[in-house]
Amino acid sequence: MGNRKRKSISQEEIARIAGVSRTTVSFVLNNTRGKSISEETRQRVIVAAKEFGYMPDMSAVETATSRDGSICLIVCHSESAFSDAYIMRLIEGMSRPIHKERYDLRVLHFRVSHHDYLETARKGSFDGAILLNTHADDPGIAELEASNLPFVIIGALPDKGLIQIDIDNSEAAAGVAHYLLSLGHRNIGVIAHAPETFFAVRARLAGFCGEMRRNGVEMCDSNIRFANFTEESGYEAARDLLSSKQPLTAIFGTNDVVAYGIMRAVEDAGLAIPDDISVVGFDDDYLSLYTNPPLTTVTLPAEGIGRTAAETLLRLIRGAPVHRGLRLLPTNLTIRQSCRKV
C-alpha cells in the first residue's frame, strides 16, 4: 500500500478501512475484555491501524481497559435527584436490562455547574454512561464524545450524531395549551420546572407558547416563572405569580413536582382547584392520581425511556449496530379533575 502512514488517522477512518464499527475498533485497539469479536475481524483492525500508524490516546486506553462491569447514570440536578419520582421510574426501567446483562447500575448526582463526566467515568471505571438533564453549552458532552466511553443521553440535543432517547416535549406541551384553550382559558400562567438552560424546559415553553400564539393568545413574560426542580420552588414561584394580581384562570407546571407546589400555593392563597384556578402538570408520577383533586398531567413513559436508554447503551457496549440520533417515545394527556371550563 506504499508509505501511507498518517499519525492523525482516527478510529472512524480505521473502522471504514476495516469494514467494522468504530466501537469494534475501540474494543480491539484497547484490548477490551469479554467482547465477541472474531479473530479475523480483530486482525483486519490491527492491520489497518498498523498500516496507517495509528497512535492511541493512552488516557482513553486506560479508561477502556480498567472498566469493572458497571454503568453510571449521571443526573444533573440542582437538588436531591432521589426525591424526583420521574428519575426513580427511569431507574426502574433501566435496572432490569442492566442487571440481566450482569452489570451494576450506579447513580451519580451532579450539580448543574459540574461537567466533568469523563473524569468521573475514569475514576469509577465505568463501562458506559447514561446522561440525564443535559443542558445548553455543556462542555462535558463534547469531551465524553471524544473519548472511547459508550454513552447515551436521555433528552434531546441539537447534535444529531449523539444517541438520544426522549419524548417530544414541545408537542406534549402544545397539547396542554390546546386542552386549556378548549376549556375557554386565555389567561394562563406557566411555571417551568427548571432554569431555561435545560433543553426540556425550552422545548416545553416553546410548544406551549407556540400553540397559544397560533390560537391568537400571546403569552406575556409576566405570566411565566422558573422553578428549580423542587416542590418548594414551585410553591414560591406560584406565590409570586398569584401575588402579581394577574387575572389567571389556569397554571401549567412543566413537571408534576412543581405542580404539587403550585397546588399548595393556590390552596394557601384561599383559592380552590379547579373552581378558581385550573392546574396541569407534566410527567404523571406516582402521586398525581392522589392529589386533591387528582392532577391533569402529561403521561410519559418514564420506565420505557429508562429501559430503551439502557438497552441501547448495552448494544453499544457489545459493539452491535446502534442508530445514532434522536428516538422519540409517545406521550398523552391524562385528564383528571384539576381543570374545568370557564
Secondary structure as UniProt FT lines:
FT   TURN            7..8
FT   HELIX           11..18
FT   HELIX           22..29
FT   TURN            30..31
FT   TURN            33..34
FT   HELIX           39..51
FT   TURN            52..53
FT   HELIX           58..65
FT   STRAND          70..76
FT   HELIX           81..83
FT   HELIX           85..100
FT   TURN            101..102
FT   STRAND          104..110
FT   TURN            112..113
FT   HELIX           117..124
FT   STRAND          128..132
FT   TURN            136..137
FT   HELIX           139..145
FT   STRAND          151..154
FT   TURN            160..161
FT   STRAND          163..167
FT   HELIX           169..182
FT   TURN            183..184
FT   STRAND          188..192
FT   TURN            196..197
FT   HELIX           199..214
FT   TURN            215..216
FT   HELIX           221..223
FT   STRAND          224..226
FT   HELIX           231..243
FT   TURN            244..245
FT   STRAND          250..253
FT   HELIX           256..268
FT   TURN            269..270
FT   TURN            273..276
FT   STRAND          278..283
FT   TURN            286..287
FT   HELIX           288..290
FT   STRAND          296..299
FT   HELIX           302..318
FT   STRAND          325..329
FT   STRAND          332..334
//
